[in-house]
Amino acid sequence: MRVATLDNGPRDGTLVVVSADLGRAMTVPGIARTLQAALDDWARCEPLLEEACRRLDADPHMAGSIAFDQASAHSPLPRAYQWCEASVYITHLERCRRSTGRDLPQQLYTEIGMYQGGSDSFVPPHSPMYCFDEQWDADLEAGICVIVDDVPMGTTAAQAGKHIKLVVLVNDFSLRRVQFPEMAKGLGVLLSKPANAYSPVAVSPGSLGAAWTGSMLNRPVTVTVRGEVIGDPIGDVDALFEFPALIAHLATTRDICAGSIIGAGTVANRDPARGSACLLEKRAIEILEGGAAVTPFLRFGDEIRIEAFDANGASIFGAIRQTLEPPVTGRQDMGEQR
Amino acid sequence: MRVATLDNGPRDGTLVVVSADLGRAMTVPGIARTLQAALDDWARCEPLLEEACRRLDADPHMAGSIAFDQASAHSPLPRAYQWCEASVYITHLERCRRSTGRDLPQQLYTEIGMYQGGSDSFVPPHSPMYCFDEQWDADLEAGICVIVDDVPMGTTAAQAGKHIKLVVLVNDFSLRRVQFPEMAKGLGVLLSKPANAYSPVAVSPGSLGAAWTGSMLNRPVTVTVRGEVIGDPIGDVDALFEFPALIAHLATTRDICAGSIIGAGTVANRDPARGSACLLEKRAIEILEGGAAVTPFLRFGDEIRIEAFDANGASIFGAIRQTLEPPVTGRQDMGEQR
């Protein structure tokens, strides 16, 4: 099953099912009007959405279907009740730490590191990343995430896999010059993590087929910045932890509400040929290899693209395509009038 | 205006307006079915909710009204898209740090410290605090929060006050033995902050009258643990920052979605006669004064109560009343069947 959310007015958009080639879509008001509503009642909605997808794939031009334009999609959940991100690709942390002469705390090799991120207002996958000041050193972070149904407190990793209902990609937008002073306060990240964008299409594990190991995406995530591919690390390579363990970690002390999004962090492989999925790590490698960072952080107008392809070269989730832009002039006044 | 949410089945409950004496309530399906729906469309809903409240206060037994039982209420937002908490009462931080021989970083006297908390599933104000293990050192934290409408990125403190739409109390439930190792990872708090509970009633600044300074509650928050009042610190005393500054801080790099809850942290006054609003601080004072902590953290069955009273002794928000309990046996299996 593939679902997406049309960015057509309501805050939570309108849920559609999407064809296997990502070319066609169909609203499903008889099942659920929004993805959160479907996730809130997943046991009922899941088989109905699966059936609607099968019908669309069998007859992509069936009555009521429309062309699916990724540029008209919002993030599958335009806002969510929870976004938590781990950092399971230890290579990413090692490179970024070593480039500034710091060792990685040993506990991060054996314990999951996860933070609570903001989820109240994501941006569409083809929306700009808005940032007031280029000097904040804006960066993308390409990652793989799952969306779960209700997960009871105390769920174990062995039990958690069945709660994975949908898989998406994320651009975990980061402001590096804000991030490091913020982390020094010991309270985690907040201002340094503006609104994320997610891939236009969310795909069920069943429809990922051979691209899903049961606990992780096993395809490369291709990351392009300013027209150049800076990395295509593979999801299930060099991951210290996989999604069932991440879900169980978050459920240690609390229930997890349906529609929560859990990410595995910036994808990174030890193989240097796989490059990097963020500029901070690319610059860290430059420092480690050549003594100085060469690649600049994002500047206004710079474009990024994040996409994963299956073994046949077809786009699995559609593309996250964003440019860095200052907030629209008068935006605040417009906001006041909303 | 006073609103509450009945915990009567749907995930987001049912919105009611509440009378000034907190004794009567009335559903308002013609205005909005849930508080989030009202906040999503606040410009339309606010005057209608104000008018419904006025009618209920004028005739508390009007047709369609019901007795308001705090025990039947959920948190005003049973789940929210955002919960961020600052720590503006520096006395609280000073006491807790000094008791373990650590200084407080100077920047916390001049910069706002705020973290992103979990908001996907709050518990009702009279629900247990669920915790698997007493040895996790469960603690309450009594605080004052505001709920905002949409706040555009870049909103200043001078502009932010008008976005404060409702005021509530919180029990920011904390697991101290989980918290300190977790914070040492540098990613903030996650597992150490299980589901919060909020006061049964949310009150608009206008209806707080003299209890609201325009930017902070100026009444004591009375905190009772195991039947003993451990503190009644006053909201606007010794607060380094107030709500407009906190809202502006969060809006520095992103839009804030309507329905976001922003807290000021554990209330604390320099005057020792005002006691403490959490056990960690009470124990810190015991260590500083007598060399050892005497008061235990919460144990199963222990009851806490958090409430604020106006100048006439009337409860402003109703009471948060919780006991510490292990999760119900078989709870996970029940969850699986939901």
Interface residues (C-beta under 8 A of the other chain):
Chain A: R11 D40 A43 R79 A80 Y81 Q82 C84 P105 Q107 L108 E111 G113 M114 Y115 Q116 G117 G118 S119 D120 S121 Y130 C131 F132 W136 D150 V151 P152 M153 G154 T155 L175 V178 M183 K185 G186 L187 G188 V189 L190 L191 S192 P194 A195 H249 L250 T252 T253 R254 D255 I256 C257 G259 S260 P327 R331 Q332 M334 G335 E336 R338
Chain B: R11 D40 A43 R79 A80 Y81 Q82 C84 P105 Q107 L108 E111 G113 M114 Y115 Q116 G117 G118 S119 D120 S121 Y130 C131 F132 W136 D150 V151 P152 M153 G154 T155 L175 V178 M183 K185 G186 L187 G188 V189 L190 L191 S192 P194 A195 H249 L250 T252 T253 R254 D255 I256 C257 G259 S260 P327 R331 Q332 M334 G335 E336 R338
